[in-house]
Amino acid sequence: MWNRKVKMFWMNHWVKILIIFGVVTLVSLAIVGLLSLESYYLHMTLAQLPLTLLMGAIHALIFAYVIISMQTGTLLKLKKAPIKSENVNATFDDVKGIDEAKKEALEVVELIKDRTRIKKIGGKIIRGLLMIGPPGCGKTLLAKAIAKESGIPFISMAASEFVEIFVGMGASRVRKLFKKARRLAYGYGACIIFIDEIDAIGRGRTYSFMGGGETNTTQNQLLVEMDGLKEREENIIIIGATNAPESILDKALLRPGRFDRKIYIDRPGLEGREELFHHYLRKVEHDPSIDISRLARNTVYKSAADIENIVKEAALIATRKSKEHVEWEDFSQAMDRIDMGIKHKRKLNERERKMTAYHETGHLIVLYILHPTDDVFKASIASRGGALGAVLHQPREELFTTSKEQALANIKVCLGGYVAENLKFSTTTTGVADDFKKAMAHAHAMVWKFGMGSNDYLGDYSIIPESQISNELKQKLNQETQEILQKCYQEVENLLKKEWTIMERFVSELLEKEELEYDEIEAIFAEYGKNNQKGKQEATITAPMNRDCTKPL
Ligand code: ZN
């Protein structure tokens, strides 16, 4: 029995026993060794001992640093948590183009100011506010405006700063942030904490045997702090901002008493963009005849930051040309440059250049005459990035769905380049690669997903696992897809044949001028009795479909 217990003890602890034995032996040997030294050497050795220990410790630290650096792949930086407290000078007047969100934010300000009154009547006090929307649309600005308008201090931090490789670092930064906020709230009566990119720590927590990752502990700390505010009745409001969809965030964050109030901030609409252009143009010398509503129309789906960028870029271009003020031409160039990159001189041989001109004109004519919702605003055969030319178009207004007619028109526009090449040169080039990819994607989705083929096949077949779709059905669906493309091809061919005079005209204009602007395009179509009276169609899905018709190398 005893024997077994000793054996078991040995089996459980043999590593420790060996280490202890080794250390004891080494220390005894060292002591014996030291004692046998003559007193002079003994003193010298003892004197060196602290230094030796210190050096050992330093070496160990360097070793650990190198190992961690190698594991994480970057040189380790121990940053101090940058909590920014700012003298906020943004007001609601500076927030442009997002009127709906502004209204809601003003309401929040009222609630913050009226806290005592709300408490008296038993209303709900705001603790957490979540701003959701695409980047560059003014979330930070709006948060600052709330602080300024409510007259309370504002501290901010990006959530990505919380995320560190050391476990517990994130949580301690959250603690520090709230500590600072509490101090400010004590001094000024209230405080706003702004946490940008909150999704960096707010993602759904993962549960695993090991207890999840650093994000979890950081988020837990945030939740603890937020709940603490409720208990202590502290006057601190937390504003979180994110570009990520709400569904990514952990449910716990959205519970009552936490981020239970949301403001959705979307890209500015037409009026919003006009307001933004007015605002930014006030800061630069510009040609007073510039049509601002046209600028706004040409920038569908752009954010406030994009618009600021366009104005700055246009001013820069004008300065480079040593002009007195910014003109339309500069804006046009600025938009091209931001969307497509800088023009570069690529020497095309005569035939290729001509082919590009026919190709782009093919897109242009189909777009202008057949497309129900899109307006063309530039045609170009100047090389930019990977494209030899482009026809830029955009819906006249924001659309959130795509109709069948529109989807068909998109396909036809894509095929326009191919058809034009074929009609003129009786051959085609690989320059249609991108066009075909898009045309195919549209036709495929129409049949497989949206029931927009012949009405024989309804439903979204893409959600059925491939193994469960019979080969026969697949064949039929693909057949339908091909039929759509063929039909579109036929229509485009008929159209281009019919309008061949206009085709030749545009080709010669493009070859001569390289780029045609909206006005020039419009004028030429008008000469041939075509005017751009697009009925405003009930609109429609797709992400922005501009730059559809670039011609890759
Ligand atoms: Zn093309």
Boltz pocket constraint, residues with backbone or C-beta under 6 A from the ligand:
constraints:
  - pocket:
      binder: B
      contacts: [[A, 359], [A, 363], [A, 414], [A, 417], [A, 431], [A, 432], [A, 435], [A, 548], [A, 549], [A, 550], [A, 551]]
      max_distance: 6.0
